[in-house]
């Protein structure tokens, strides 16, 4: 008698058809030719590796340098999911709990008041005590009441008058009351530093970037690599105005932004999540933590449209406002039959202000990265490029 083992094969990792490869390459080239962006890098991957990689246009227009897959981008708020994973790593080690009050680690946030009345003429305001303390979960979900000056006129005026950053200002609402995009993940970076006893950039480098072989990801770019950095552009009317790179590229060391990275590097981070927190021999977090990050943590409230205080910097965002939920560091795609040709419900995403975008689709087992360096954030043409790429990907998965 022969005893047969259970050899049922796991589902095959999705691939992009040859027609999909050709269509994506053609689409990006056409988008550049039509002026949607000076240059674009696209990476699509499954749990096993890269299934599409392409670059179109120019890395540096003035110097006529072609875009290439290894181009370094300012990924700005795509830093936030990385900092959020750092928090989950510390939670798994028992060094914090998500419902701990923030003041346990940063006492200056104890009893932070809520603005009730504001006079934009002289920036005077009234406050009341907040109903409840800010927790780490509130920070991870952008429900703490902290905002950004570029999306909130009250904060824009306060920051200008007081010369204090957003995270030092009064709260815009009670913790947990609504979703407001802001400096919450910057504060989480401060928590990482406080608990670990390390500067944030060192923690991220030694605990995340080095284990995942993300050698081009840091809060600065060495002088010898500055030629690989894409120049940034601002759309002014029908023109894209290029800003030359500085000889030295150093971003601020903060949890909510400042990182430079490549599509390939960020792909390593996303593949780790697709594989339940492990990539190769590096285990960052458990599958349970990965699942937890992708669950709704804002209850009955929704992601809300963030207004444009400075239209040259950002237009109203994000896609999915009024429908989508938020997890621990990620926006969660809602179920909408009208969007069946795009990412699946439950997909996780976020973006950087220079129109760097990613999404991770656990249902289909893929992730994608679309990198540009164009302001304003949510520029109409940049978003059209993003959605066009997304539709092509899902139309050619096999």
C-alpha positions in Angstrom: 0.0 0.0 0.0 1.4 3.4 -1.0 0.7 6.4 1.2 0.5 9.6 -1.0 1.3 13.0 0.5 -1.0 15.9 -0.1 0.7 17.5 -3.1 -1.9 20.0 -4.1 -0.1 22.9 -5.8 -0.5 26.5 -4.7 -2.2 28.7 -7.2 0.2 29.9 -9.9 1.5 33.4 -9.4 -0.2 35.8 -11.8 1.7 37.0 -14.8 1.3 39.8 -17.3 0.7 38.6 -20.8 3.1 39.6 -23.6 0.4 41.8 -25.0 0.2 43.5 -21.7 3.9 44.2 -21.7 3.7 45.7 -25.1 0.6 47.8 -24.2 2.1 49.2 -21.0 5.3 50.2 -22.8 3.4 51.9 -25.6 1.1 53.6 -23.2 3.9 55.1 -21.1 5.8 56.3 -24.2 2.6 57.9 -25.5 1.9 59.6 -22.1 5.3 61.1 -22.1 5.0 62.3 -25.7 1.7 64.0 -24.9 3.2 65.9 -22.0 1.5 64.0 -19.1 4.9 63.6 -17.4 8.5 64.1 -18.4 9.3 60.5 -17.3 7.6 57.5 -15.8 8.8 54.2 -14.2 6.4 51.3 -13.8 7.0 48.1 -11.9 4.5 45.2 -11.5 5.3 42.3 -9.3 3.9 39.1 -7.8 5.0 37.3 -4.7 7.9 35.7 -6.6 9.3 38.7 -8.3 9.0 41.3 -11.0 6.6 40.6 -13.9 6.9 44.0 -15.7 9.5 46.7 -15.5 9.5 49.7 -17.8 10.7 53.3 -18.1 9.7 56.1 -20.5 10.8 59.7 -21.1 13.6 61.6 -19.4 15.2 61.4 -15.9 16.7 64.9 -16.5 15.1 66.9 -19.3 17.7 69.7 -19.4 20.6 67.3 -19.6 18.7 64.9 -22.0 19.2 61.9 -19.7 16.8 59.0 -20.4 14.6 57.6 -17.7 15.7 54.1 -16.5 14.3 51.5 -14.1 17.1 52.3 -11.6 16.2 56.0 -11.4 16.0 57.4 -7.8 12.8 59.2 -6.9 11.7 61.4 -4.0 9.0 59.1 -2.7 7.7 61.5 0.0 4.7 60.1 1.7 5.4 56.6 0.4 7.6 56.7 3.5 4.6 56.4 5.7 3.8 52.7 5.1 7.5 51.9 5.9 7.3 53.8 9.2 4.0 52.0 10.0 5.7 48.7 9.5 8.4 49.8 11.9 5.7 50.4 14.5 4.2 47.0 13.9 7.7 45.5 14.4 8.0 47.1 17.8 4.4 46.0 18.7 5.4 42.4 17.9 8.4 42.7 20.2 6.0 43.8 23.0 7.6 47.3 23.2 4.3 49.1 22.5 0.6 48.4 22.1 -1.5 50.1 19.4 -4.0 51.4 21.9 -1.4 52.9 24.1 -1.8 56.7 24.6 0.7 58.6 22.7 1.6 60.6 25.8 3.0 57.5 27.3 6.0 57.9 24.9 5.8 61.6 24.1 4.4 63.5 27.1 4.1 66.7 25.1 1.0 65.3 23.5 -0.8 64.8 26.8 -4.1 66.8 26.9 -3.6 68.3 23.4 -6.6 70.6 23.0 -9.0 70.9 20.0 -9.6 74.1 18.1 -13.2 75.3 18.4 -12.9 78.8 16.9 -10.4 80.3 14.6 -9.9 83.9 13.2 -7.9 83.8 10.0 -7.3 87.5 10.1 -5.1 87.4 13.2 -4.7 83.6 13.7 -6.3 83.8 17.2 -8.2 80.7 18.2 -10.2 79.1 21.1 -9.8 75.5 22.2 -11.5 72.9 24.4 -10.1 69.7 26.0 -10.1 66.8 23.6 -12.5 63.9 24.3 -10.0 61.2 24.8 -6.3 60.8 24.3 -4.5 60.3 21.0 -3.4 56.6 20.7 -0.9 55.0 18.4 -3.8 53.5 16.4 -5.2 57.0 15.8 -1.8 58.0 14.4 -1.6 54.9 12.1 -5.1 55.6 10.7 -4.9 59.4 10.4 -7.7 59.9 12.9 -5.7 61.7 15.6 -6.7 65.2 14.6 -3.3 66.2 13.3 -3.3 67.8 9.8 -1.1 69.3 7.2 -0.8 72.9 6.3 -1.0 72.2 2.5 -4.5 70.7 3.0 -5.9 72.7 5.8 -6.3 76.5 5.7 -6.4 76.8 9.5 -3.1 75.0 9.9 -1.6 76.9 7.0 -2.3 80.1 8.7 -1.2 78.9 12.1 2.1 77.5 10.8 2.8 80.7 9.0 2.1 82.9 12.0 3.6 80.7 14.8 6.5 79.2 12.8 5.7 75.9 14.6 5.2 72.7 12.6 1.8 71.0 12.2 2.5 68.3 14.9 2.9 71.1 17.5 -0.4 72.8 16.7 -3.8 72.1 18.5 -5.9 69.3 17.2 -8.4 69.9 14.4 -10.9 67.4 15.9 -11.2 64.8 18.7 -9.1 61.7 18.3 -11.1 59.1 16.4 -13.8 61.5 15.3 -12.9 61.7 11.6 -10.2 61.0 9.0 -7.8 63.9 8.4 -4.5 63.5 6.5 -1.6 65.0 8.4 1.6 64.7 10.3 0.6 61.7 12.3 3.2 59.4 10.8 5.9 62.0 11.5 5.0 61.6 15.2 5.1 57.8 14.8 8.7 58.2 13.6 9.4 60.1 16.9 7.9 57.1 18.8 10.2 54.7 16.9 13.2 56.8 18.0 12.0 57.0 21.6 11.4 53.3 22.0 14.3 52.0 20.0 16.8 54.5 21.3 18.0 54.9 17.7 17.7 57.7 15.1 14.9 56.9 12.7 17.1 56.6 9.6 19.4 54.1 11.4 16.4 52.0 12.5 14.9 51.9 9.1 18.2 51.1 7.5 19.3 48.3 9.8 15.8 46.8 10.5 14.1 47.2 7.1 16.2 48.4 4.2 19.3 46.2 4.7 17.3 43.0 5.4 15.2 43.6 2.3 18.2 44.6 0.1 16.9 48.1 -0.4 20.3 49.6 -1.1 19.0 52.7 -2.9 16.5 53.7 -0.2 17.5 56.4 2.4 16.8 59.9 3.6 19.5 61.2 1.3 21.5 60.3 -1.8 25.3 60.1 -1.9 27.0 62.6 -4.1 28.2 59.8 -6.4 24.6 58.8 -7.1 22.9 62.2 -7.5 23.0 61.8 -11.3 20.5 58.9 -10.9 17.9 61.2 -9.2 15.0 62.3 -11.4 14.5 66.0 -11.5 11.2 67.4 -10.2 8.6 69.4 -12.3 5.7 71.7 -11.7 2.9 72.0 -14.1 2.1 75.6 -14.9 -0.6 75.9 -17.4 0.5 73.8 -20.4 4.1 73.7 -19.4 6.2 71.5 -17.1 8.8 73.6 -15.3 11.9 71.6 -14.3 13.8 72.2 -11.1 17.5 71.2 -11.4 18.8 68.8 -8.8 21.1 70.1 -6.1 24.6 68.7 -6.0 23.7 67.1 -2.7 20.3 65.4 -2.1 19.4 65.2 1.6 15.8 64.8 2.7 14.6 65.5 6.2 14.8 62.4 8.5 11.1 62.1 9.5 8.6 59.3 9.6 6.1 60.8 7.1 8.4 61.6 4.2 11.8 62.4 3.0 12.9 59.1 1.6 14.5 58.5 -1.8 14.0 55.2 -3.4 13.7 53.3 -6.7 10.9 51.2 -8.0 12.9 48.0 -7.5 13.7 48.9 -3.9 10.1 49.7 -3.0 9.1 46.6 -4.9 11.1 44.6 -2.3 9.0 46.2 0.5 5.8 45.4 -1.3 6.8 41.8 -2.0 7.6 41.4 1.7 4.0 42.3 2.4 2.6 40.1 -0.3 4.6 37.2 1.3 3.1 37.8 4.7 5.9 39.9 6.2 8.8 37.7 5.0 11.1 38.0 2.0 13.9 35.6 1.4 15.5 35.0 4.7 14.3 38.3 6.2 11.2 38.2 8.5 10.0 41.7 9.4 6.5 41.1 10.8 4.1 38.2 11.1 1.3 37.3 8.6 -1.1 38.3 11.3 0.4 41.8 11.5 0.2 42.1 7.7 -3.5 41.1 7.7 -4.1 43.5 10.6 -2.6 46.4 8.6 -5.0 45.7 5.8 -8.2 45.7 7.9 -10.5 48.6 8.5 -9.5 50.4 11.7 -11.6 53.5 11.3 -15.0 51.9 11.9 -18.0 53.7 10.4 -16.1 56.8 9.2 -14.5 57.1 5.8 -11.5 58.5 4.1 -12.4 62.1 3.3 -11.4 64.4 0.5 -8.6 66.7 1.5 -8.9 70.2 0.1 -6.3 72.1 -1.9 -4.9 75.1 0.0 -2.2 75.6 -2.5 -3.3 74.3 -6.0 0.3 74.4 -7.2 1.3 71.9 -4.6 -1.7 69.6 -4.4 -5.2 69.2 -5.9 -8.0 67.6 -3.8 -7.3 64.0 -3.0 -7.5 61.0 -2.7 -9.4 58.7 -5.2 -11.9 56.7 -3.1 -12.8 59.5 -0.7 -16.2 59.0 0.8 -16.1 55.3 0.2 -12.7 53.9 1.2 -11.5 52.9 4.7 -8.1 53.1 6.3 -6.0 50.4 7.9 -2.7 50.7 9.7 -0.8 52.9 7.3 -2.8 52.1 4.1 -5.9 53.3 2.3 -8.2 50.3 1.7 -10.1 50.0 -1.6 -13.9 49.7 -1.2 -16.1 47.5 -3.2 -17.4 49.4 -6.2 -18.8 47.6 -9.2 -18.0 50.6 -11.4 -14.3 50.1 -10.7 -14.2 46.4 -11.6 -11.5 47.0 -14.3 -9.1 48.4 -11.6 -7.6 47.0 -8.4 -9.6 44.6 -6.3 -11.6 45.5 -3.2 -9.4 45.3 -0.2 -6.3 46.5 -2.1 -3.9 48.7 -0.1 -2.4 51.9 -1.4 -0.8 55.3 -0.7 1.2 57.9 -2.6 3.8 60.6 -2.5 3.2 64.3 -3.2 5.3 64.2 -6.4 2.9 61.7 -7.9 4.6 58.6 -6.8 2.0 55.9 -6.4 1.7 52.2 -5.4 -1.0 49.7 -4.7 -0.9 46.1 -3.3 -3.7 43.7 -4.3 -3.8 40.7 -1.9 -6.7 39.2 -3.7 -5.0 39.0 -7.1 -1.5 38.5 -5.6 0.2 41.5 -7.3 1.5 44.9 -6.5 2.4 47.9 -8.7 4.4 51.0 -8.5 4.1 54.1 -10.8 6.7 56.8 -10.2 6.7 60.3 -11.6 8.1 63.6 -10.3 5.4 66.1 -11.1 3.5 68.7 -9.0 0.8 69.3 -8.1 -0.1 66.2 -6.3 -3.1 64.6 -8.0 -2.3 66.5 -11.2 -5.1 65.5 -13.6 -2.7 64.2 -16.2 -0.6 62.3 -13.7 -3.7 60.6 -12.2 -4.9 59.7 -15.7 -1.6 58.0 -16.3 -1.9 56.1 -13.1 -5.4 54.9 -13.9 -4.5 54.1 -17.5 -1.6 51.9 -16.3 -3.8 50.2 -13.8 -6.5 49.4 -16.3 -3.9 47.9 -18.7 -2.4 45.7 -16.0 -5.8 44.2 -14.9 -6.8 43.7 -18.5 -3.7 41.6 -19.2 -3.2 39.5 -16.0 -3.0 35.8 -16.6 
